[in-house]
């Protein structure tokens, strides 16, 4: 073998070795970071299976001895958790339906229809994203109070049917990546504007719509400040407010039963984990495509 060939083999061998080392180092960093991220979750699961006294043992005992599965049954016995679950499903389902419908319609108008001032209105829409919820919280409460909606689900559901700037932007970016020739071909076949939206755009936008639905589920399932502001009757509480009630289940001041609180937290967290594992394909695909096209 010539010296040139040997040199080439050595070069590629060193190059592949460097790539392997770089990938191994990156993977190691990711695994270490993931392990640190999982520590609170593992501690929560461990505490949910202990008695109250074992929670305070130092150094911590990661594996409960014994496993007290009755904590999960006790959660359902101490509070109307089923009622909280139904209320949360109503609020979350209403928000998913409202945001998917309203945001897709508005995004379709911004992405596919031509009108004077369209881009200017879109800039104004995006500018509203700079307003934090704390700024609009009091004015919104005053409006809903004047409408008589306080202590009902309406303030938590109705605004979703008026869209959300972030989701409108996300869907608009996706819609702009769909070739306009498809709209022209549909018009030639006699399809109206609404027909194009329903028959062409929505079927092609399933990944982006799934992303909107997943984000909406996560935000509303775990939302605490909204229900805290607008809901007053215990029979209307959501799961997040129900979790807060476990801070006072002890026999006196400062005696929160952390084992029951952790068990309740696991129950609330489980649907989010299941949803992510089953829908992560659509979630990742929708985020990537929506962020790159447009």
N, C-alpha and C positions, 0 to 999 in steps of 0.2 A: 504494500500500500504506500502510495506516495506521501511525502511530507505534507503536501497541500490537503490531501484527503484526511490525514490524521488530524491536522489542524482544524479542519471543518468539524470532524467528529467531536474533538475536544471542546470546540466553541459551543456546539449545540448541547453537548452534555452539561457543560457549565451553566448554559442558559436555562435548560430544563430544571437543573438542580436549584438555581436561584428562584425560579417560579414556584417550585415545590416548597421551598423554605418560606417564601413570601405567603403562599396560600395557607401553609400550616400555621404560621404566626398569626395571620388574620383570623383563621378559624379558632385558634386558641384564645385570642382576645374576645371573640364573640361568645365563646362558651363560658369564659370567666364572667363576662358581663351578664349573660343570661342567668348564670348561677346566682349572682348577687341580686338580680331582679326577682328571682324566685324565692329568696329567703323569706320575705314577708308573707308570701302566699303559703309556704310550707309551715311557717309558724302559726298562721291562722288555722290551717287544717289541723295541726297538732293540738292547738289550744281548744278547738271545738270538740275534741274527743277526751278532754280531761275533766276532772272535778275542779272546783274553784280554787282549792288550796294548791293543787299541782301547778296551776298557772303561774304562781308567784315563786316557785322553787328556783333558787339560784345556786349553781349555774343551771341554765335551762335544761330541761329534759325533753329532747326532741321527739322521742318515741313514747307515747302515753303508756302508762302501766297502772291500771288496765285501760282498755279502750271503752269509753262510755258512750255508746251509740244512742243512749236514751236522751242525750242533750238535744238531738234533732227533733225527737218527739215532744220534748218539753217546750221547744220553741213554738210549735203549733198549739200546745195546750195553754200557754201563758198569754197569747195574743191572738186576735182574729187574723192570722196570717193569710188565710185563704181570701178574706175580703180585701186585704191589701194587694194580694196578687191580682185579683180580678180588676181592681181599680187601676193598677199599673198597666195591665194589658189593654184596658180601654183607652187610657191616655196615650200609651205608646202606639197602639194600632191606629188611633185617630191622627196622630202626628205623621206616621208613615204614609197613610193614605193622602193626607192633605199636602205634604211636601212633595211626594212623587207626582201628584197631579198638577199642582200649581207651578212647581219649579220647571217641570218638563214643558208646560205650555209657554211660560215666559221665556225660557231658554230657546225654544223653537222659534219664537218671534224674533228674538235678538240674533239668532244664528242664520235663519233661512229667509226671513222677510225683509224687504227693502222699504224704508220709510224715512222721511226727513227727520233729522235729529236722533236717529236710532243710536248712534255711537255715543252721543252726548248723554242720552238717558241712561245708557249702560254705565258710563263713568259715574253718574250720580248714584246709580244703584250700588256700584262697588264702594263708593265713598261711605255708604252707611255701615260698611263692615268695620270702619274705624271707631264707631261708637260702641263702647262696652255696655254690657247689660246693666251695670250699676248706674249709668247715666239715664237710661230710659226706664228704670225700674219703678220709680215713684210716679212719673207721668202715666205709665201704663196702669199702675194700680188705681190711680184716681179715675182713669177712663173706665176701667172694668167695674170699679165700685159704683160709678154713676150709672152704669148699665145694669146694675144689680147682679153681676156675674160672680162676685166674690163668694167663696164657699161652694163653688161648682167647678165642673171640669171644663167649662167653656173657655176661661182664660188660658188654659193649658193646651187646648186643642184648636180652637178657631183661628188663632194667628198663623197656624201652619198652612191654612188654605190661602194665605196671601203671600206665600213663598219665603225663601231665605236666600240672601245674596250669595253666600258661599256655594250652595247647591246649584243656583242658577248659573253662576260662573262655571262650575264644574261641568254641568250638562251642556252649556253653550259651547265649551271647548270641544266636547265630544261630537256634538251635532255638526260643528264646522269641519270636522274631519270626514264627514260623509260626503261623497261627490255630489255636486249640484246636478250633474247629469241625470241622477236618479229621479230628482224632482221633475226635471223636464220630461223625462220619459213617462212618468206617472201622469203629468198634465196632458200629454198627447193621448194617453189612454182614457182621458176624461175624469181623472181624479182631482178632487177639490183640494184646497189648502188643508182643510181638516182631515181629508182622506189621506193626504201625504203624511201628515203627522201621525195618524193612527195606523196606517198600513205599511209605511216605509220607515219612518224615523224611530218609533217606539220599538218595533221588533229588533232593529239593529242596535238599539241603545240599551239592551238588557244589562250588560256589565256595568254601565254607568248608573242605571236605575238601581241595580243591586247595591252599588256603593252608597247611594243616597239612603236607601232603606236601612243598610247596616249602620251607617253613621247615626241616623235618626234613632234607631233602636238603642244604640249604646248611650247616646246623650239623654234620651228620655227615660230609659229604664233606670239609670243611675241619678237622675236629676233630683236634687234636694231643695235648692233655693226656690224654685217655682212652686212646687206643692206647699212648701213652708209658708209662702206669702199668701197664697190664694185659698188654701184649704184649712178649714177650722174644725169641722166635725170629724171625730175619729172614724166614723163609718165611711168617710171619703178619703182617708189617708192612703198614700201609696207605700210601696215597700221601703223607700228611703226614709220616710217618716216613721214607718213601723220599726225600722232598725234603731232609730233615735230613741224610741220608747224603751228599748232594752237597757239603756243607760241608767234607768231608774228602777230596775226590777229587784234590786237588792233590798235588804231589810232596813237600811239606814243611809245616811248621807255618805257618799263616797264609796259605796259598796256595790259597784257595778259588777254583775256576774259576767265576767269576760268570756267564760266558756260558752255561755248561751249566746252572747253577742257575736262571737266568732262563728258559732253554728248557724245563726241567722244570716250572717254575712255570706257564708258558703252557699246557702240556699239561694240568696239573691244573685250571687255571682255566677252560679251554674248555667243559667240560660245564655249569658253573654259568652261564656267559654264554649259552650256547645255550638252556638251560632257562628262563632269565628272559625272553628275547625271545619264546619260543614260548608261555610260560604267563603272561605279565604281565597279560593280560586277566582270567584267573581270580584271579590274585594280588591285583590291585587291587580287583576286585569283592568278593572274599572279605573283605579287610581292612576296606573301607568299610562293607559291610553288617553284618559282625560287630561293628563298633565302634559302630554307631548304633542297632541294634535291641536290644530286651530290656528 
